[in-house]
Amino acid sequence: MNADWLNVPAASLNDAARRAAEERQGQLTKPPGALGRLESVAIRLAAMQGSSQPRIDRVRISVFAADHGVAAEGVSAFPQSVTVEMVRNFARGGAAISVLARELGATLEVMNLGTVNDPGPLDGVLQQRLGPGTANFTIDSAMSEEQLVRALHIGRHSAERARLADGQLYIGGEMGIGNTTSAAALACALLEAPAESLAGPGTGLDVAGVGRKAEVIRRALARHNGSLADPLEALRRLGGFEIAALTGSYIACAQMGLPVLVDGFIATVAALAAVRRRPDAGEWFFYSHASAEPGHARMLAALEAHPLLDLGMRLGEGSGAAVTVPLLRLACALHNGMATFAEAGVSGKS
Amino acid sequence: MNADWLNVPAASLNDAARRAAEERQGQLTKPPGALGRLESVAIRLAAMQGSSQPRIDRVRISVFAADHGVAAEGVSAFPQSVTVEMVRNFARGGAAISVLARELGATLEVMNLGTVNDPGPLDGVLQQRLGPGTANFTIDSAMSEEQLVRALHIGRHSAERARLADGQLYIGGEMGIGNTTSAAALACALLEAPAESLAGPGTGLDVAGVGRKAEVIRRALARHNGSLADPLEALRRLGGFEIAALTGSYIACAQMGLPVLVDGFIATVAALAAVRRRPDAGEWFFYSHASAEPGHARMLAALEAHPLLDLGMRLGEGSGAAVTVPLLRLACALHNGMATFAEAGVSGKS
């Protein structure tokens, strides 16, 4: 197994479909631009789908769960056992993303990439265990090269399943106690930013806890200093199985031409790693929401990304992306369903 | 007919239901506060509906259309004939709000309160004609006292129909060429703000056009100077039939305990007039979106309102509120459908 597939370019957007969609938006019975970002969403989706009638009927959500060795540094407000407990909760339908998937009629796929406690087979959970969580990256690399390559593959295969099921939108979610620390450390490496600019409260640290988390990240950056220039190597040393899987899934989606709706803090660092590895992949990404996690704004700025929602959410699981799906659907419905000035017999601008 | 009904207080929110909802949010399988504003939306709806399981299944949208005498001052990018043309478009299903109502499964009611050209009976349009539009308020009062009282009543009756149909959320929309000028002038009066702080491009004026619009508003404010302290008198002198109907509908909703989702620039000035007349009504209002019309921010600040969406929309018709409905529905679904820590066997905070 290797990661040569990452060299495949992203699919091209359909420029003719984009131009046709832009033209149609100008003919619909509204002042030009009056639907704001719903217009640009519909135009981008038309270009992605190569269609004059973009649609987001079939949404695929893949949630990747894994544990983090760095949790031993006391960087989370919750005990590590919560990762596997939440895997059960996803599968039984009680978690936020489970509820949202049902409401949206989306297909939800849950993958356990390696929790500290192996729960054995669980109904509704794909077991794709790479180990009992990552290593503590203040001491060692989080992953071996083989684990990284396998995690990227797991993400790729999830994207391929979405494509095979004629999915029209891919959402990746994550769960892993300690993973805002991993995401923040990786973002520091990719953005060459100081630890205190990316360390935040995560699931609910107090000020002292955030200070400890920044200190842990500083130690990790010092430990891996000089080996973080390559985005995949930074991902291997500081990331998590679920973050690497997200990166792999996003790149594969872009290669297959499947639009991606990126969730919040953790998912955005995976998107950042994806774009650093394959800059052309970014054309396929929508950014769903601005997380309440303070460092998210810095990542979004680096990506020149402008999320559609800002509701102060900070849950992960893909939940912020899921909440954004109706906006994409309504953007399509307006684009496809509104009458033109000519059809409606409405006068244009004076 | 009189407006004494405006003296009836707004309904009370259910504090026990609010406390129970707050407690439940703290028990759901997520870090406290991690769903951000979706949590406070669910809690407010629980208090409004007096229910532990708030729901927004039945949405009622009422669109009020009317013409404006001030259009004669050249304050719109579109000809005045568009108002009645759009009324037909609403009824035939081709307008943005028609598409959105269909997608949301919402009931859409269209009312013609007075267009310059009387189209006669139209399928799907309630004719409630108060005259061929308002008078030009740079010269005269926009409405007579009788027209104001009748417009408020029309709004009230629309809210009552929504309530009788067991509606769970009320959205008021508007259409009227020239109505951003009317709304801006009224906001200037209610906020004691200068014309240039509220005049904006509306449907698409250029810089010179916005300057002309501000000049028209300045003339109107000078013409009515000394008579604008009472909010209903300001509404009569500077408002539109559709704006007055929105104000009446919002107050009636608050009196009956029906939650309101306020749309953008025009709807917000109607809400501002409602709150100035009945401060207790404001507890029943959600603000849906920040309009691209620059003066909207000033109104929202005065109302201490924080809209849920900011998508650069500036269409009116109730469209921004309609686009926000799925967020309220998902907030309810999460509140009602997520498992608690105890139910899911998930550990709490360390």
Interface residues (C-beta under 8 A of the other chain):
Chain A: L28 T29 K30 P31 P32 G33 A34 L35 G36 R37 L38 S76 A77 F78 P79 S81 V82 E85 M86 R88 N89 R92 G93 G94 A95 A96 V99 L100 R102 E103 T203 G204 A292 L308 L309 D310 L311 G312 M313 R314 L315 S319 A322 V323 P326 L327 R329 L330 A333 L334 G337 M338 A339 E343 A344 G345 V346 S347 G348 K349 S350
Chain B: L28 T29 K30 P31 P32 G33 A34 L35 G36 R37 L38 S76 A77 F78 P79 S81 V82 E85 M86 R88 N89 R92 G93 G94 A95 A96 V99 L100 R102 E103 T203 G204 A292 L308 L309 D310 L311 G312 M313 R314 L315 S319 A322 V323 P326 L327 R329 L330 A333 L334 G337 M338 A339 E343 A344 G345 V346 S347 G348 K349 S350
